[in-house]
Amino acid sequence: MDHVVIYTDGACKGNPGPGGWGVYLKSGDHEKELWGGERDTTNNRMELMAVIQALSALKRPCHVSLHLDSEYVRKGITEWIHGWKKKGWITATKQPVKNAELWQQLDALVHGGPHHIEWHWVKGHSGHKGNDRADALANRGVPT
């Protein structure tokens, strides 16, 4: 199984507003950059899209070290999602889960996919090279 290191980030100019997502992937000597965006979105949606796009880009089963600065995404996919699914995509406060369609896509990639994923939180905007690169890509993806 190939080992892939991934850094993801989302950006939003206003929340909601124009936003972008960025992905930096590295496997051995190979590197890949991905980015995109939406005209009317939120930062949380862009954080989710970055991880969805990163995992969707993998062509075969991989051991993934995924680094992100979003506790919303990390805790959502590793902790909260199990309760949301049991409750029919309703939160503990009895509200519909925001971005449920993106969570469902991510759930299929993470829990229904072939990859072994290790989740690593990094502090954003703190000089971490991989995170800074993903942040720059996310800002590149913001529509002008």
N, C-alpha and C positions, 0 to 999 in steps of 0.2 A: 504494500500500500504506500503510495507516494505521500510525502509529508509536505504540506503547504502551509505557509504562514500568511495570514490575511489580516489586514488592517482596514476597518471601515469607519466612515463618519458621515454625518448628515449636517446640512447647513440650511438656514432659512433667513431671509431678509424680511423681517416682520414675521409674526407668528400668529395667524397665518400670513402667508405672502409667498413670493417666489422662493423656491428651495431647490437644493441639489443634494446628491449623494455621491460619495466617492469610495473607491475600493482600490487597495494596493495589494497584489498577490505576489508571493515569492516562493519558488520551489527550486532548490539548488541554485543554478546560475540563471534561471529563467525568472523574469519579472513581467507583470502585466498590470496595466492601469485601466480602470473603468470609471466612468462618471456619467451622470444624467441628471435630469431635474424635471420639475413641474412648475407651472406658473402660479398656481394657487394651492398651497399645501401647508403642512406644519413641520416643525423640526422633528417631532417623533415619527411622523410618516417617512421622512427622509432617512432617519436612522434605521428604521425597519427595511426600507427599500435597499439600502446599502448592503445589508446582510443577505437579503433575498437575492440580489444581483450577484453577490460574491459566490454564494453557494450554487446558484444556477449556472455559473460560468465553469464549474468543475465538470470535466468530461468523463471521469472515472472515479471509483471510490477512493477517498483520500483520508489520511490522518490530518486533521485541520487544527491549527493553533490560531484561534480567532480572537483578535484584539479589538476592543471597542471602548469608547468612552461614555457609552450610554447604559446606565444602570436600568433604565426603563426597558431596553431590549434584553439585556443580560438576565435580569431577574424575571422579566415577563416570560421568556422562553424556557428558563430553567426552573422556575418556581410557580409563578402565578397561573400559567397556562393550564395546568392540570385541573385546578379548581374551576377556571372559566369553562373548560370543556364539560366537566361534570354538571355544571349549572346551566348549560345551554348558552354559553357566551354571555353570561351575566356576572358582574363583579360582586364582591363581598358587600357593597353598598346597594345592591339590587339595581344597578344601572347597566345598560348594554355596554359591552367592552368596546372602547374606541379603537378604530382601525382593525376591527375583527377580520375583515377580508385579508389584510396583510398578515395578521397573526396566523390565520389558517394556512396561507401560503408558506410562511416560515415554518410552521408546525410540520407540514408535509415534507419539507426539505430536511428538517432536523430530526424529527422522530420517525419519519417514514422513509428517509433517504439512506444511502449506503455509506455515509461518512461517519467517522469517529471524530467528534468535535470537542475540543477543550476551549472553554470560554475564559478569556482574560480581560479584566477591566483595567484600563489605563486612564490616568488623569489627563483630561484634554488640555490643550494649550499649555503644556508644561515642558516642551522641548523634547518630547519623545519622537524620534525621527519617523517611525512608521506611522504614528498617529498624525503627525504634522503633514506628512505626505497625503494621507487620506483626507485630511481637512482641506488641503489645497485643491485636491481633486473634487471634493464636494462643492467648494466655492466655484470651481470651473464649471460645474454642472448647473449652477443657478441660471435660469433663463434671464436674459436682459431685455 
